[in-house]
């Protein structure tokens, strides 16, 4: 799997990062979605990861992802930011996986 941040996403996220240590985790969440194949991705800035999460190197910040959820995502992912919708996006060359992805960055970890 390959994950790449766009310049627009990096510019937006850099202004939100706290001065504390942490990592980005891409979560594939299924609660309230009906079934596991209807999950929604969100990006979290967290202090720690779980043993099931695998580190993916990117062109900027590494991203951790649960190894069991990789099957629901494309091989090439792009984390982007749209100023038109004022939202982050997770997409691939083939599709939008989440055109309005939440990026949750707590003020203090």
C-alpha positions in Angstrom: 0.0 0.0 0.0 1.2 3.5 -0.8 -0.1 6.6 0.9 0.7 10.2 -0.3 -0.2 13.5 1.3 -0.9 16.4 -1.2 0.6 19.8 -0.6 -2.9 21.2 0.2 -3.5 18.5 2.9 0.0 19.1 4.5 -0.5 22.9 4.6 -3.9 22.5 6.3 -2.8 19.8 8.8 0.5 21.5 9.7 -1.4 24.5 11.1 -3.4 22.2 13.4 -0.8 19.9 14.9 -0.1 20.3 18.6 3.4 20.7 20.0 3.2 17.2 21.4 4.4 13.9 20.0 1.9 11.8 18.2 1.2 9.9 15.0 -1.6 9.7 12.4 -3.9 6.6 12.4 -6.3 6.0 9.5 -9.3 4.3 11.1 -11.8 2.3 9.1 -14.9 2.7 11.3 -18.0 0.5 10.9 -20.2 1.4 13.9 -23.6 2.4 12.7 -22.8 1.6 9.0 -24.8 -1.6 8.8 -22.0 -4.0 7.8 -18.2 -4.1 7.6 -18.0 -3.3 3.9 -19.8 0.0 4.5 -17.2 1.5 6.7 -16.1 5.1 6.8 -12.4 6.3 7.1 -11.3 9.0 9.5 -7.8 10.2 10.3 -6.8 10.6 14.0 -3.7 12.2 15.5 -3.0 9.9 18.5 -0.3 9.4 21.2 -0.2 5.6 20.9 -1.1 2.9 18.4 -2.4 -0.6 18.9 -0.4 -3.8 18.0 -2.8 -4.4 15.1 -1.8 -1.2 13.4 0.9 -1.2 10.8 3.1 1.8 10.0 3.0 3.1 6.4 5.7 5.5 5.3 4.5 8.4 3.2 5.9 11.5 1.6 5.4 13.3 4.9 3.9 12.0 8.1 3.7 8.2 8.5 0.2 6.8 8.8 -0.8 3.8 10.9 -3.6 1.5 9.7 -5.1 -1.7 11.2 -3.7 -4.5 9.1 -7.1 -6.2 9.0 -8.7 -3.2 7.4 -6.3 -2.9 4.5 -8.5 -5.1 2.4 -11.2 -2.4 2.3 -8.9 0.3 0.9 -7.1 0.7 -2.5 -3.4 0.0 -2.9 -2.6 3.7 -3.6 -4.2 6.3 -1.3 -4.0 10.1 -1.4 -4.8 12.3 1.6 -6.0 15.6 0.1 -7.7 18.8 1.2 -10.4 20.6 -0.8 -10.8 24.3 -0.1 -14.2 24.1 -2.0 -15.7 21.8 0.5 -13.4 22.8 3.4 -12.7 19.2 4.1 -10.0 16.5 3.9 -10.4 13.7 1.4 -9.2 10.2 1.2 -9.0 9.1 -2.5 -7.2 6.8 -4.9 -6.6 7.1 -8.6 -9.8 5.2 -9.1 -12.3 6.7 -6.6 -13.1 8.8 -3.6 -13.1 6.6 -0.4 -14.2 9.5 1.8 -14.7 12.9 0.1 -15.3 14.6 3.5 -13.0 12.8 5.8 -12.7 13.9 9.4 -9.2 14.6 10.7 -9.3 14.6 14.5 -6.4 16.4 16.2 -6.9 16.9 19.9 -5.6 20.2 21.3 -3.7 18.4 24.1 -2.8 14.7 24.0 
